[in-house]
Amino acid sequence: MQSSQGESRQGLVYALCAYGAWGFVMPVFMKMLAHVSPVEVVAHRIVWALPMAVAILLWQGTFRHALGHLREVRTLALATLTATLISVNWGTYVYAIGSGQAIDAALGYYINPLVNVALAAIFLGERPTRLQGVAIALAAIGVAILTVKAGGLPWISLVVAMSFGTYGLLRKTVPVGATEGFFLEVAILVVPSIVFVALFVPETHFLVDGFETALLFAAGPLTAVPLILYAAGARLLHFTTIGILQYIVPTLLFFTAVFLFGEPFSGWQLFAFAFIWSALAIYTWSLLRPRRRT
């Protein structure tokens, strides 16, 4: 029992550190790169995360074992899929921060736990409870209000929620450790990233300005560490626990967007967000209530 509890505490620490980095450190960092193309930023996140992943594997003595996964067709296929999903998530997140739409990104992470419920029902056969169904309905109303008032779907929110929710679901099926899985993902993405920048970014900022170069270089470790911590925490915690803790990211991001970045937040947005927050409260209650009975 002590070992199981210890693993849970360790997983909790991993997850909290990852979510804190994603919710506050990352948006502030990305805001400093707002003038740089999101494609270039994501490419550098991938390129400079790779040597860090390799260094960690060498330190752990598992680098050769990780390379062996490159010969496993099923593992490589799953890692390619998760790598694609996380790159889409990164690109959308970077674009949202740089274009002054961090609140939309926060909304995406708010509805992500409810997306997890829907994905679990569809792919894992986990039926949502009645309360969880009510929560999903309230969240849908909130998104509908935002859609009507904005004159279109909040695509940033939906892409962020769907890409990360699907990534989390599939990541649990990849039969490799946290660091090895991250290494596979960035190793798969590194060459396409370099090619994509060469073809679609006519004016790069790397090696042009010392400060910008340092920021782009630091994007790698800042990408690698939270994602590895998240993957490690996800393997030690229940999927529902990860869903509850995930509220930390949008809450930090929301307050950062409104009070630090100064993004406008109108009354109708508050009305729509009230549905989202109510949905999350009901969803959280639906998860905590069975635990209190045990």
For each residue, the residues with C-beta under 8 A, 3 or more apart:
1: 4 5
2: 5 6
3: 6 7
4: 1 7 8
5: 1 2 8 9
6: 2 3 9 10
7: 3 4 10 11 236
8: 4 5 11 12 236 237
9: 5 6 12 13
10: 6 7 13 14 236
11: 7 8 14 15 232 233 234 235 236 237
12: 8 9 15 16 233 237 245
13: 9 10 16 17 233
14: 10 11 17 18 229 230 232 233 236
15: 11 12 18 19 229 230 233 234 237 242 245
16: 12 13 19 20 245 248
17: 13 14 20 21 226 229
18: 14 15 21 22 226 227 229 230 233
19: 15 16 22 23 230 245 246 248 249 252
20: 16 17 23 24 25 248 252
21: 17 18 24 25 26 222 225 226 229
22: 18 19 25 26 226 249 252 253
23: 19 20 26 27 248 249 250 251 252 253 256
24: 20 21 27 28 252 253 256
25: 20 21 22 28 29 222
26: 21 22 23 29 30 93 222 226
27: 23 24 30 31 97 102 253 256 257 261
28: 24 25 31 32 256 260
29: 25 26 32 33 215 218 219 222
30: 26 27 33 34 41 93 94 97 98
31: 27 28 34 97 98 261
32: 28 29 215
33: 29 30 36 41 94 98 212 215 216 219
34: 30 31 97 98 99
35: 98 205
36: 33 40 41 98 205 212 216
37: 40 41 201
38: 41 42 91 94 95 98
39: 42 43 91 196 197 200 201
40: 36 37 43 44 197 201 204 205 206 216
41: 30 33 36 37 38 44 45 94 216 219
42: 38 39 45 46 87 90 91 94 193
43: 39 40 46 47 193 194 196 197 201
44: 40 41 47 48 206 216 217 219 220
45: 41 42 48 49 90 219 220 222 223
46: 42 43 49 50 87 186 189 190 193 220 223
47: 43 44 50 190 193 194 220
48: 44 45 51 52 216 217 218 219 220 221 223
49: 45 46 52 53 182 186 219 220 221 223 224
50: 46 47 53 54 183 186 187 190 220
51: 48 54 55 220
52: 48 49 55 56 220 221 224 225
53: 49 50 56 57 179 182 183 186 187 224 228
54: 50 51 57 58 63 183
55: 51 52 58 59
56: 52 53 59 60 179 224 228
57: 53 54 60 62 63 66 179 180 183
58: 54 55 61 63
59: 55 56
60: 56 57 63 179
61: 58
62: 57 65 66 177 179 180
63: 54 57 58 60 66 67
64: 67 68
65: 62 68 69 180
66: 57 62 63 69 176 179 180 183 184
67: 63 64 70
68: 64 65 71 72
69: 65 66 72 75 76 79 176 180 184
70: 67 76 184 187
71: 68 76
72: 68 69 75 76
73: 76 77
74: 77 78
75: 69 72 78 79 174 175 176 184
76: 69 70 71 72 73 79 80 184 188
77: 73 74 80 81
78: 74 75 81 82 170 173 174
79: 69 75 76 82 83 174 176 181 184 185 188
80: 76 77 83 84 188
81: 77 78 84 85 170
82: 78 79 85 86 167 170 171 174 181 185
83: 79 80 86 87 184 185 186 188 189
84: 80 81 87 88
85: 81 82 88 89 163 164 166 167 170
86: 82 83 89 90 163 164 167 185 227
87: 42 46 83 84 90 91 189 193
88: 84 85 91 92 159 163
89: 85 86 92 93 159 160 163 164 167
90: 42 45 86 87 93 94 223
91: 38 39 42 87 88 94 95
92: 88 89 95 96 105 108 156 159 160 163
93: 26 30 89 90 96 97 105 160
94: 30 33 38 41 42 90 91 97 98
95: 38 91 92 98 99 101 156
96: 92 93 99 101 102 104 105 156 160
97: 27 30 31 34 93 94 101 102 105
98: 30 31 33 34 35 36 38 94 95
99: 34 95 96
100: 261 263
101: 95 96 97 104 105 156 263
102: 27 96 97 105 106 253 256 257 261 263
103: 106 107 254 257 258 263 265 269
104: 96 101 107 108 154 156 157 160
105: 92 93 96 97 101 102 108 109 156 157 160 250 253 257
106: 102 103 109 110 250 251 253 254 257
107: 103 104 110 111 143 146 154 157 250 273 276
108: 92 104 105 111 112 154 156 157 158 159 160 161 164 250
109: 105 106 112 160 161 164 246 249 250 253
110: 106 107 113 247 250 254 273 276 277 280
111: 107 108 114 115 139 143 157 161 276
112: 108 109 115 116 160 161 164 165 243 246
113: 110 116 117 243 244 246 247 280 283
114: 111 117 118 135 136 139 279 280 283
115: 111 112 118 119 161 162 165
116: 112 113 119 120 165 168 169 239 243
117: 113 114 120 121 126 128 132 135 136 243 283
118: 114 115 121 122 128 136
119: 115 116 122 123 124 165 166 169
120: 116 117 123 124 126 128 169 239
121: 117 118 124 125 126 127 128
122: 118 119
123: 119 120 169
124: 119 120 121 169
125: 121
126: 117 120 121
127: 121
128: 117 118 120 121 132 133 136
129: 132 133 286
130: 133 134
131: 134 135 282 283 285 286
132: 117 128 129 135 136 282 283 286
133: 128 129 130 136 137
134: 130 131 137 138 279 282
135: 114 117 131 132 138 139 279 280 282 283 286
136: 114 117 118 128 132 133 139 140 279
137: 133 134 140 141 279
138: 134 135 141 142 275 276 278 279 282
139: 111 114 135 136 142 143 275 276 279 280
140: 136 137 143 144
141: 137 138 144 145 275
142: 138 139 145 146 272 273 274 275 276 279
143: 107 111 139 140 146 147 154 157 158 272 276
144: 140 141 147 148
145: 141 142 148 149 268 271 272 275
146: 107 142 143 149 150 154 157 269 272
147: 143 144 150 152 153 154
148: 144 145 151
149: 145 146 268 269 272
150: 146 147 154
151: 148
152: 147 155
153: 147 158
154: 104 107 108 143 146 147 150 157 158
155: 152 158 159
156: 92 95 96 101 104 105 108 159 160
157: 104 105 107 108 111 143 146 154 160 161
158: 108 143 153 154 155 161 162
159: 88 89 92 108 155 156 162 163
160: 89 92 93 96 104 105 108 109 112 156 157 163 164
161: 108 109 111 112 115 157 158 164 165
162: 115 158 159 165 166
163: 85 86 88 89 92 159 160 166 167
164: 85 86 89 108 109 112 160 161 167 168
165: 112 115 116 119 161 162 168 169
166: 85 119 162 163 169 170
167: 82 85 86 89 163 164 170 171
168: 116 164 165 171 172 234 239 242
169: 116 119 120 123 124 165 166 172 173
170: 78 81 82 85 166 167 173 174
171: 82 167 168 174 181 231 234
172: 168 169 234 235 239
173: 78 169 170
174: 75 78 79 82 170 171 181 184
175: 75
176: 66 69 75 79 180 181 184
177: 62 180 181 235
178: 181 182 228 229 231 232 235
179: 53 56 57 60 62 66 182 183 228 231 232
180: 57 62 65 66 69 176 177 183 184
181: 79 82 171 174 176 177 178 184 185 231
182: 49 53 178 179 185 186 224 227 228 231
183: 50 53 54 57 66 179 180 186 187
184: 66 69 70 75 76 79 83 174 176 180 181 187 188
185: 79 82 83 86 181 182 188 189
186: 46 49 50 53 83 182 183 189 190 224
187: 50 53 70 183 184 190
188: 76 79 80 83 184 185 192
189: 46 83 87 185 186 192 193
190: 46 47 50 186 187 193 194
191: 194 195
192: 188 189 195 196
193: 42 43 46 47 87 189 190 196 197
194: 43 47 190 191 197 198
195: 191 192 198 199
196: 39 43 192 193 199 200 201
197: 39 40 43 193 194 200 201 204
198: 194 195 201
199: 195 196
200: 39 196 197
201: 37 39 40 43 196 197 198 204
202:
203:
204: 40 197 201 207 208
205: 35 36 40 208 209 212 213 216
206: 40 44 212 213 216
207: 204 213
208: 204 205 212 213
209: 205 212 213
210: 213 214
211: 214 215
212: 33 36 205 206 208 209 215 216
213: 205 206 207 208 209 210 216 217
214: 210 211 217 218
215: 29 32 33 211 212 218 219
216: 33 36 40 41 44 48 205 206 212 213 219
217: 44 48 213 214 220
218: 29 48 214 215 221 222
219: 29 33 41 44 45 48 49 215 216 222 223
220: 44 45 46 47 48 49 50 51 52 217 223 224
221: 48 49 52 218 224 225
222: 21 25 26 29 45 218 219 225 226
223: 45 46 48 49 90 219 220 226 227
224: 49 52 53 56 182 186 220 221 227 228
225: 21 52 221 222 228 229
226: 17 18 21 22 26 222 223 229 230
227: 18 86 182 223 224 230 231
228: 53 56 178 179 182 224 225 231 232
229: 14 15 17 18 21 178 225 226 232 233
230: 14 15 18 19 226 227 233 234
231: 171 178 179 181 182 227 228 234 235
232: 11 14 178 179 228 229 235 236
233: 11 12 13 14 15 18 229 230 236 237 242
234: 11 15 168 171 172 230 231 237 239 242
235: 11 172 177 178 231 232
236: 7 8 10 11 14 232 233
237: 8 11 12 15 233 234 241 242 245
238: 241 242
239: 116 120 168 172 234 242 243
240: 243 244 287
241: 237 238 244 245
242: 15 168 233 234 237 238 239 245 246
243: 112 113 116 117 239 240 246 287
244: 113 240 241 247 284 287
245: 12 15 16 19 237 241 242 248
246: 19 109 112 113 242 243 249 250
247: 110 113 244 250 251 280 284
248: 16 19 20 23 245 251 252
249: 19 22 23 109 246 252 253
250: 23 105 106 107 108 109 110 246 247 253 254
251: 23 106 247 248 254 255
252: 19 20 22 23 24 248 249 255 256
253: 22 23 24 27 102 105 106 109 249 250 256 257
254: 103 106 110 250 251 257 258
255: 251 252 258 259 260
256: 23 24 27 28 102 252 253 259 260 261
257: 27 102 103 105 106 253 254 260 261 263
258: 103 254 255 261 262 263 265
259: 255 256 262
260: 28 255 256 257
261: 27 31 100 102 256 257 258
262: 258 259
263: 100 101 102 103 257 258
264:
265: 103 258 269 270
266: 269 270
267: 270 271
268: 145 149 271 272
269: 103 146 149 265 266 272 273
270: 265 266 267 273 274
271: 145 267 268 274 275
272: 142 143 145 146 149 268 269 275 276
273: 107 110 142 269 270 276 277
274: 142 270 271 277 278
275: 138 139 141 142 145 271 272 278 279
276: 107 110 111 138 139 142 143 272 273 279 280
277: 110 273 274 280 281
278: 138 274 275 281 282
279: 114 134 135 136 137 138 139 142 275 276 282 283
280: 110 113 114 135 139 247 276 277 283 284
281: 277 278 284 285
282: 131 132 134 135 138 278 279 285 286
283: 113 114 117 131 132 135 279 280 286 287
284: 244 247 280 281 287 288
285: 131 281 282 288 289
286: 129 131 132 135 282 283 289
287: 240 243 244 283 284 290 291
288: 284 285 291 292
289: 285 286 292 293
290: 287 293 294
291: 287 288 294
292: 288 289
293: 289 290
294: 290 291
